[in-house]
Amino acid sequence: MAPLKSRGEGSIEAFISGAQKESVTRIAESFARLRRERRRGFIPFITAGDPDIGTTGELIVELARAGATCIELGVPFSDPVADGPVIQRASERALAQGVGVDEVLQAVARARKETDLPIVLFSYYNPLLQYGLERLAQDARAAGIDGVLVTDLVPEEAAEWIEVLHAHELDSIFLAAPTSTDERLRLIAAKTSGFIYAVSRTGVTGERAEVSAQAARLVARLRRLTDLPIAVGFGISRAEHVAEVWQYADAAVVGSSVVAEIARLTGAPDLVRRVGAFARSLLPTSELPR
Amino acid sequence: MIKGSVQPDVRGHWGRYGGRFVPETLMAPLEELTQAYDRARRDPSFQREFESLLRDYSGRPTPLFYAARLTEYVGGARIYLKREDLSHTGSHKINNAIGQALLARRMGKRRIIAETGAGQHGVATATVCALFGFACVIYMGAEDMRRQALNVFRMRLLGAEVREVDLGSRTLKEAINEALRDWVTNVEDTYYLLGSALGPHPYPLIVREFQSIIGREARAQILEREGRLPDCLIACVGGGSNSIGLFHPFLNDERVRMVGVEAGGRGDELGQHAARFNAKGGGRPGVLQGTMSYVLQDERGQIASTHSISAGLDYPAIGPEHAYLHDAGRVEYVSASDAEALEAFQLLSKLEGILPALESAHAIAHALKLAREMGRDRIIIVNLSGRGDKDVHTVAHELGQKIA
């Protein structure tokens, strides 16, 4: 059974979905619930190990309470080419404490005891490759991870990886970009499960004053090709941005502004509570316009 | 023997190496570049223009010089130097810069970005941008800007904007990260002129093809001079463009031995060298900056910092075709230490009146060892990839001497 019921007839992925999985994952369930309730989702991103790995576990639980649909947990990497300065620095701080895949999975396992929030591992490829893909999928599943997004891995290079993920009932999430051709968007939709992460703009992660007009156009193109839920990220930094994205996408991903808030509050005894409050402030107060 | 498999597959894989490991945003521009290159490669007018610029602007063919006094000093194989140092801008980097600038113009791009380590690729890129009237931004690590101050000023004189990268180890790796971030942001109007046989497909292939002029010339020159092929080719390997450029036209000549010389730095410990094939020193297959190859890394997949006396070799990954040639056993890879390179630098200066780039001095250092073990009837060609003027400050510092 597909994670989501098709809305239209003749959906492409129904035909090419070697990628669709049999069981319904926690991620698929969450998006299905949002759609049933005609609501939109909020996906905060944090870098694991910033300010420290103990706090990461607490932040996951607090962000769940703050109304997150799902959390994206960044695995620190020495050469984050898709990231702007805010997440680069968070990554450096985490690496300085020796945080790697093992510690990230341990933090997830601890948080799992307190929350059912879907958790997506967000990583560059090399740390996962060196951990071992099969071992990673097994350990990630055991720790309570629900899906994995690899920033520098495109479907063409991911055949083995997708198989391994799906064997362990983990969602394989791929990025779609404004520069992606329709042919590529079809491939991405076919190889993705859970949700598609639509990159709002050409560029790296980081706070921006406005949501790029490229985002709505990309989501519209994707909608013609797939029924998978679509989350929009990159440059989504404020409640107004989230509200804007909610007009056309299933969820908004907020990364750098949350990570910047964590950096700003580092050292404060009530950091976790205040990051939770910041996350709540990112949720639009008005009802959805649909 | 690897005959017949010297071309990558359509997605740029040499065996398990190569490919495209990039954010999705870059997939379309990489495909656009692949198609533009494919059309250019088959277009005689492109080839004609490339060759005429190499000849009239860069001064090719570069000489193949018999190093008589060096040969006599060593007392073994006859040593020839392929004089890429005599190219316009002082290194082999200009070959690739001219080729890619022509591609950029065909693609209608007017803004060029590039990374540079030693500054040689940055200078070559700034040069072709001046020649073609392109806007030019060069990313360079803060540490490299310090040790290659002369090249920084050269780039600025040529009209390029040099952007300092003050992150991580402040060398070539960080400069490439920043160039990739610029490209992913400005894909519409920007051409990324990557300087080595590295990065995502099609760069390793494009760079190799533009640099293969080195090996094609050397092959014809040695045949004319000696009436036979050389016994051994030696080149330094940073990303691997000068070496693949020399080696590639000889790959199917089974009896030609090839040796790539990596930077041995100060020792085997991770962080002290840039020898990617040194397994004990932390080199093993991995993914960095768009390609699968041998990468210096810690046990958890974080990329290691590297050290070399020469900025151009100071990089933790190697071009994917080299990884393939290494595993296939077709090319041997060894290393030369900082000290050995420094000594070779001085020796070549005094014996032949040629100041080699510190990068190229690594190849010279290994040639001295090999020539000694080989008979006097044997022939070695060393790729003298660049000239050493840029390194005079570093060498003076290493020798404990002050110059103004």
Interface residues (C-beta under 8 A of the other chain):
Chain A: F77 S78 D79 P80 V81 A82 G84 Q88 L95 G100 V101 D102 Y124 Y125 N126 P127 L128 L129 Q130 Y131 T151 D152 L153 V154 E156 E157 F174 L175 A176 A177 P178 T179 S180 T181 R184 I188 V199 T202 G203 V204
Chain B: R11 G19 R20 F21 V22 P23 E24 T25 L26 M27 A28 P29 E31 L167 G168 K173 N177 L180 R181 V184 T185 N186 V187 E188 G286 V287 L288 Q289 G290 V295 Q297 E299 R300 G301 Q302 I303
